[in-house]
Amino acid sequence: MAYVLGIDLGTSSLKGTLVDNNGKVRAIASSEYALSHPKAGYSEQDPKAWIKACSEVLRKLKKQVADFTAGLAGISFSGQMHSLVLLDENFEVLRPAILWNDVRTTAQCEVIMQTYGPELQQITGNIALEGFTLPKILWVKEHEPQIWEQTQHILLPKDYLRWWLTGNLAMDFSDAAGTLLLDLKHKRWSKEVLEHFGIPETLVPPLVRSSEATGKLREAVKQEFGFKNDVMTFAGCADNACAALGAGILKHDVGMVSIGTSGVFLRAQPKFVDHQGKLHFFAHAVDDHYYSMGVTLAAGHSLNWFRDTFAPDKSFTELLANVGKIAAGAEGLLFTPYLVGERTPYFDSQIRGSFIGIDARHTLDHFTRAVLEGITFSLKDSQMLLDPKHELQRLVSVGGGAKNAVWLQMQADIFNMPVTTLEVEQGPGLGAAMLAATGLGWYADLDECVDNFVAYGDTIMPISENVDRYQRIYEVYRKIYPQTRMLCGER
């Protein structure tokens, strides 16, 4: 049996998804690692932890699948976006990686936008936010000049791991788009951006397509894990692009809503779209395609916070057991999920969440339903920006929001669109495996690979009565932000 391995290098763990040449998932293994928060707002990680986790995953798969070392043909990667890895001339790590969720770079973002904002947006399709890579580079230049002087290579997490496996440097277009250094229209490093911010082009790696081969495993790696044959690696892509690929989001009339710790509303785009900085815009895993997305910072995180704070003795199943008995709109109770600020459509780090309309008749079940509705309303804000002409025909729901029947119906009603689930949800690792399978030539293109790898489950249709009710409620929800913004600023 021949296999491909999708490696998903996430924020808290690395997961390997092993798929055979019939598109069947044969094994999954994972390994966790720690985050470091040396100061408030800082989030860092030791890149060596990713190597250790990858080694552990390979050993676990070797134990689970008898012919793993004989059958593995290709490896590809999904990775956390934006996180900065700096290497010296000997490819030694110079400092812990500064992660995507690190927010120390507010001052650098302000400088970028004040001195180069319109030009940056036109070239990269995005505005500068704390999560992106360029502000992190400028922070290192300003605060750690001795580190910057030694820097010879700038990488993102999955690309560092791939370098360790192969000895080759590369970065795919989807991850490069999240650095704010890529000329997105022309698919090349932007000389203008690099020169403006004093970053030598020699520091950034060669650019490659997501399904492009990036070299075989080093002989030392082959020997360490006992692989019988040469194993080819492929570039892979950013985690959101891989998740979209694993959900079959290749065409512009199908969108994806993903509810994890944060929430994402995403659609593929066949051409460059100027969102005026209101949405994120990146290269897709599909050659010469893009995707647009809006982000709710505290989606599943809001539900976790609510459960842990107000019902710590309940499981999530118990917490959600009665929300279906509460009418749409939670009898006038509204929740805004701005617990850690908001990204889309407001880009406001100071706004905070609220419950509005609390009444003496409201119970825990009302509050729970209001939290689910508030998260979904926030994602509808992104839908309104992403699909103004109502071109989307259906949505694929993944993550925690796809695991509860009431929440799925709520999504169909609030988005006013059929919502489909995946028969088996494997996340970004499956998308990475699909890139390896396509790169090996098992399939003519990613469309054919999707047909073989992705299976859809139930489709939930919107209920017209609920659609009308939610539309009225959503208009009220939209008034909360402007009314509370100034109050939050006065804290």
N, C-alpha and C positions, 0 to 999 in steps of 0.2 A: 504494500500500500504506500502511496506517495502522500506526503503531508506538506502543508504550509503552516507557518506559525505567525500569528499576529501578536506583537508585544505592545501593550498599552502602558506607557510610563505615565502614571497619574501623579497626583499631588501627595497622596498618602500611601500608595502601593503600586506595585508593578504586577500586571496580569498577563498571562500568556494563554492564548486561545489557539488550540491545535485543530486544524480542519483537514479532512482528507480530500482527495481529488473528485469526490462526488458531492462536495459541498456540505458534508456532515461534520458537526463539531464532535471531535473524538475525546478531547480532554481539556480541562481548564486548571491552571495552577496560578497561585498568586503569592506575593511576599510583601509585607508591609515595611515601611521605614518612617522615621521621625521627621518632624518639622522643628525648626529652631526659631524662637522669637526673642532675639537678644535685646530688643527695645520695643516699645509700643509702636505698632505699625510695621514692624520689620517681620519678614517671613523668609527664611533661608533653609537650604538643604545641602547636605554633603553629596556631591555627585558620585563619590565612591559608593554611597549607599545604593545607588541605582545598579551599579555593577554587581554588588553583592546580591541584590534582590534578583537580578536577571540570572545569575549563576544558580541561585536557589530554585528558581522556576524551572530552569532547564533540567536540573537534577530531579525535581518532582515529576516532570513530564516523562523523563527517562524511566522512572519507576512505574508510572501509570500505564505507559504504552510500550509493549514489548519490542516493537520494531521502530520505535521513535528515532533512534540514532541511525538506523539503516534507511528509513523512509523519508526523513526530513529533506525537502528539496529547496525551500525558500523561506526567508524571514522578512517581514516588513514591520513597520512601526507606526504607532500613534503616540502622540506626546502632549503633555501640558504645554500650552502656548506661552510665548513671551519671556519665559524665565531665562535669566542671563547666566551663561557659563563662560568663564574666562580662563584661557590656557596660556602658558608661556611657550618659549621656543622649543622646549623639550616635551610639550604636550602635558605638562603638569598643571593641575588645577591650582589657580592662584588664590582663590577665596571661595567660600560657600556660594552656591548659586543663589541669586536674588530671584524669588519666585514671582509668579504672575499676581499673587494676592498680596504682595508687599506694597505698602502705600507711602513709603518714605519720600517719594519723588514729586510731591505736589509743586514745590518751587521750580523744579526742572520743567515740569509740564507747562507752568505759567510762562517761563522764559521761551520755551519752544513756540507756544501759540502767539506770544506777543511779538516775537522777532521773525517767525517763519510760518505762522499758522495757515494763511491762505495757500501758500506754495506747497506746504506739506500735505494739506488736504487734497489738492489737485493731483499731486504725484502719487500719494499712497492710498487715497480713498478714505482716509481716517483722520481724526483729530488726536492730539496727544492726551493720553490718560495714564494714570499711575501704573496700570497693569502692563503697558507696552514696554518693549525692550529699550528703545532709544532713550527714554528718560532715565532708565537704570544705568545705561552707559555713561550719560552725562553726570549722574550722581557719583559714580566711581571716579570719573575724571576730576571732579571737584573735591571730593572728600578723601579719596584714596589714590593720590597721584602716583605713589610708588608702585601700586598695583597696576595702574594704567600703563606706566612706563615699561612694565614687563610683559604686557599683554601682546600676544602674537596671533591669537585665534579667538574669535567670538562665535559661540555655538549656542544652540538651544538643547534642552535635555536629551531628547531622543537622538539627536545628531551626535552628541557626545557618546552615548551608549553605542551607537552604530560605529563610531570611530574606534572604540575599544574592541568591538567584535571583528572589525575588518582592517583597521589601520588607514581608512580612507575618510576624507573630509567631504561633506556635502550637506546641502539643505534644500528641501523641496519648496516650491513656490507658496504653498498654503501656509507653512510655518513662517517663511520669510515675510509674508504679507503682514504678520503680526509684530514685526520688529520696528515698523515705521521707517525702514531703510530701503524698501523695495519700490521700484517704479512699477506699479501694478498693471498699468495698461500695456507696457512694453516688456514685462516679465524680465527685468534685469535690475541689478543693484543700482540705485539712484546715485550717480556721481554728484548731482546737485545737493542732495541731502547729506551725503557723506562729507563733501567738502565744506558745506556750511557749518557742520558741527565738528569738524576737525577729526574725522574718523578715517584712517587710511583704508582704502579698498582691499589692501592685502590682508586685512584682519578678518574679512568675511569669507565664508567658504564658497565653492562652486555651487551654482544653482542647477537643480535637476527636477524632472517631472516626478510625480508621486509614485508611478509604477516603474520608474527607471531603475535599472540595476546599479548597485553602488558597491559591488565587489563581493568576493567570496569571504567566508570566515577565515580568519588567520589560522595558520597551521597549529599554533599553540592552543587556540580555542578548540579546534577540531580534536586535538589529542586530549585535552582536559576533559571533554565531555563524551569522547568516544564516538564522534560522528564518523560513519563509514565512508561517506562520499563528500564531495565538495557541496557546500550549502551556499546558495546565492542570497545576498541581501538586496532589498529594494528600499527606495527612499522613504516611503510612507508619507504621512501628512499630519496636520494638526488634529487634536482630539475632536473638535467639533466637526471638522470635515470628515474624519473617519466615522464618527457617529452617524452623520448624515448618510454616508455611503453604506454603512451597515444597516440603515433603515430604508435603503433604496431611493434616497432623495437625490435624483439626478436630473429630473425634469422640472421646469419652472412652474408647473401647475399643481405640484404636490409640495406641501410644507411639512415641517417637523416642529413639534412642541416637546421640549425635554424639560422635565422637572426633577432636578437633583437638588443639591445644596443651593445652587443658583438655578435660574430658569432661563431657557433659550427658546425663542421663536425664530425659525430659520427657513429660508427658501433658497433654492438654487437660482442662479441667474446666468443666462447664456451670453451676456455682454456686460461691459462696464456700466455701472449705474452710479450717478453722483447723488448721494443721499444728503449732501450738505452737512456732513458730520453728525447727522441725527441717528445713524445706525452704524454698526460695524460692517465692513465690507472687505472680504478676503478672497484669495484664490481658492478654488475648489480642488479636490483630488482629481477631478475629470479635467483632462487637458483643455486649456483655453476656456474654462468655465469659472464662474465665481459663485459666491454665496453671500447673502445679506443676512444679518441677524440682529435681533434686539435682545437685551439681557435684563432679567430681574435678579438683582443681587441676592435677595433672601427669599427664595421660593420654598423649597423643602426645608430650608433652614428656619423659616417662619413657623412651619408646622412642628419641627423638632423643638424649637424654643417654647411654643405654646404647650406642647405635651409635657416637656420637662418642668415647666414653671407651674402649670395649673392642674396637671393630672399625671404626676410622675409615677403613680402606682398602676397606670393603665398601659397596655400595649397599644400599638397603633391600630391594630384590629379592633380592640375594645373601644378606643377613642372614636373611631369612625363608624362604629356599629349602628348608631342611630341617626346619622346625619341625613339619611334618606327620608326620615320621618319629618324632617323640618322643611317647610316650603321654600322654594327658590326665593332668595332675598333675605333669609334668616329673620323674617319679621322686622325688617327695618334696621338690622345691625350690619354695619359695614366695617371692614378691616383694610388698612393699607399696609403692605408688607415692606415698609421702608426701615427695617430694623437696623441696617448698616448703611443707610443712604440708598440711593437709587441710580441706576445706569440709564435705562431707556424708559421714557423719552426725556428724562430730566437732567442726567449727568450732575447730580446733586449729592455731594458727600455729607451735607449737613442735615438733610431732611430725615425725619424719624417717623416710625409707624404710629398708627392710632386705631383705636376702636371708636366709631362714631354711631350715635343713636342708641346707646345702652339703655335698656328698659328693665323694669323690675321683673317682667315676665321671662326675660332671657335666661336660659339655662346653659350648662356646659355644652350641650349639643348645638345650641344656637351659635355660640362662640366658635365652635369647631367648624361648623358649616361656613360661617363668615370668613374664617381664615382661608379655607379652600377657595371660596369665591373671590376673596381679595387677591390671592396669588394669581388666579386665573384672569381677573380683571387687569392686573398689571401686565400679564402677557398679551392681553388684548390690546393694550396700548401699543405694543410692538407690532401686532397684526395690522393695526390701523395705518401705521407708517409703511409697513412692508407690502401691503396689498391694497393700495388705494383704489385700484381699478377692479378689484374682486376677480382676479385671474386664478387664484387658487381654487381647486376643485375639491380637495380633501386634505386632511392632516394625518400624519402618523405620530401617535403619542408614545413617548418612551419615558423611562425613569419611573419615579414614585407615583406620578399622576396617572400612569397606565395600569396600576396595580389595584385600583379600587373602582368598582362599577359605578358608584354614585359620582365620583370625581370625573370619570370618563364622560358620563352623560352631561355633567356640568360643563365640561370643555366643549362638547358638541353644541350645547345650547348657547353658551356665551360667545363662542367663535362663529356660531351659525353655519356650521360646516360638518360634513361627515368626518368622523374621527376613527381611524383604523389603528389597531394594535399589531404588534409583531407576535407571531406564533411562539417564537422563542427569542428573547432579547439577550443579545450577547455584548452590546455596547461597542465602543471604538475598536476593541481588539478584533472583532469580526471584520470591520472595514479594513483594518491593516492586513488581515489574512487575505482578503479579496484583492488587495493591491499586489500581494506576492503571487497569488494564483494567476492574475492577469499578466503580470510581468513575466512569469514563466511560460506564457503562451497557452495555458490551459483553456483560456477563453479568448475570443477575438477582441473583445473590449469589455469595459465595465458594465455596460447594459446587459450583455450576455451573462456576465458573472453574477449580477443581481438576480437574474432569472433563476439561477441555480443555487444561490446562497441564501436568499432572503425569502422567508415565508410569512405571509400576513395572517393575522387572526381575525377577530370579529371587527365589524364596522358598526359604529354607533351613530344613529341618525339624530339630528336635532329635533326637538319637540317644539312645534310652532308657538304654543302657548308660553312655554318657558323662554323662547327666543325673544318674544315681545316684552315679557316682564324683565328679562335681564337687560335688554336694551335701555329700558327706562331707568333701571337701577344703575347701569354703567354711566349714564349721563350725570347722575348724582355723584358717583364715585370720582369722576373726572374733576369735580369741583373741590375735592378735599385737598389736593396738593396745593393749589394756589392759596387756599384759606389757611393752611397750617405751615407753609414755608417760612413766613416771617416769624411765627411763634417759635419754630425750631431754631431759627437764627438768633433768637434772643436768649437761648438757654445760658 
